[in-house]
Amino acid sequence: MKKVGPEYERWGYPDWFHFVSGGLELLVALLLPATVTRPLGIALGGVIMLAAVATVIYHREHPRALPPFIVLVLLAILGWTML
């Protein structure tokens, strides 16, 4: 299994930051199913994906920006349909 800690470290994040990132992503997964908490889940997920896209683009790893960008677009569509 590939470890993500070294990648986060290469990008300038502390070696424990992948736990924070994973915990926030888990929180998004818990917030999205319930209608009342879905807007918060969409917003938090959008911020996380925007940070992921910005990180890999800043470090010139452009192909790695595609998956979080797709998730960001899907979250935006979900948010838009809730209006």
C-alpha positions as semicolon CSV with decimal commas, in nm:
position;residue;x (nm);y (nm);z (nm)
1;M;0,000;0,000;0,000
2;K;0,130;0,345;-0,093
3;K;0,180;0,585;0,198
4;V;0,048;0,938;0,158
5;G;0,244;1,093;0,446
6;P;0,558;1,153;0,237
7;E;0,352;1,328;-0,032
8;Y;0,199;1,566;0,220
9;E;0,547;1,630;0,357
10;R;0,680;1,699;0,006
11;W;0,403;1,956;-0,039
12;G;0,505;2,131;0,284
13;Y;0,238;1,999;0,519
14;P;0,329;1,850;0,859
15;D;0,373;1,471;0,861
16;W;0,050;1,426;1,060
17;F;-0,166;1,643;0,831
18;H;-0,298;1,350;0,627
19;F;-0,489;1,242;0,939
20;V;-0,655;1,585;0,956
21;S;-0,736;1,573;0,587
22;G;-0,880;1,222;0,611
23;G;-1,080;1,311;0,920
24;L;-1,233;1,613;0,747
25;E;-1,318;1,401;0,442
26;L;-1,485;1,146;0,668
27;L;-1,684;1,429;0,827
28;V;-1,800;1,535;0,481
29;A;-1,914;1,179;0,412
30;L;-2,115;1,185;0,735
31;L;-2,270;1,527;0,664
32;L;-2,380;1,469;0,304
33;P;-2,655;1,206;0,352
34;A;-2,876;1,409;0,590
35;T;-3,072;1,688;0,422
36;V;-3,027;1,927;0,711
37;T;-2,646;1,894;0,721
38;R;-2,591;1,855;0,347
39;P;-2,514;2,225;0,280
40;L;-2,239;2,215;0,543
41;G;-2,101;1,894;0,392
42;I;-2,103;2,047;0,044
43;A;-1,925;2,359;0,166
44;L;-1,664;2,169;0,366
45;G;-1,605;1,922;0,084
46;G;-1,570;2,209;-0,162
47;V;-1,309;2,380;0,053
48;I;-1,115;2,055;0,091
49;M;-1,121;1,984;-0,283
50;L;-1,028;2,343;-0,367
51;A;-0,730;2,314;-0,133
52;A;-0,632;1,983;-0,294
53;V;-0,650;2,131;-0,645
54;A;-0,454;2,439;-0,537
55;T;-0,186;2,228;-0,368
56;V;-0,112;2,006;-0,667
57;I;-0,127;2,292;-0,916
58;Y;0,106;2,502;-0,700
59;H;0,353;2,212;-0,698
60;R;0,314;2,165;-1,075
61;E;0,157;1,821;-1,054
62;H;-0,124;1,918;-1,290
63;P;-0,254;1,570;-1,379
64;R;-0,317;1,505;-1,009
65;A;-0,560;1,799;-1,001
66;L;-0,819;1,621;-1,214
67;P;-0,977;1,388;-0,952
68;P;-1,030;1,658;-0,684
69;F;-1,149;1,899;-0,956
70;I;-1,412;1,647;-1,068
71;V;-1,530;1,604;-0,709
72;L;-1,540;1,984;-0,671
73;V;-1,759;2,014;-0,982
74;L;-1,991;1,738;-0,858
75;L;-2,023;1,912;-0,520
76;A;-2,103;2,239;-0,699
77;I;-2,372;2,067;-0,903
78;L;-2,517;1,912;-0,589
79;G;-2,518;2,250;-0,417
80;W;-2,677;2,415;-0,718
81;T;-2,959;2,159;-0,729
82;M;-3,038;2,232;-0,365
83;L;-3,122;2,598;-0,441
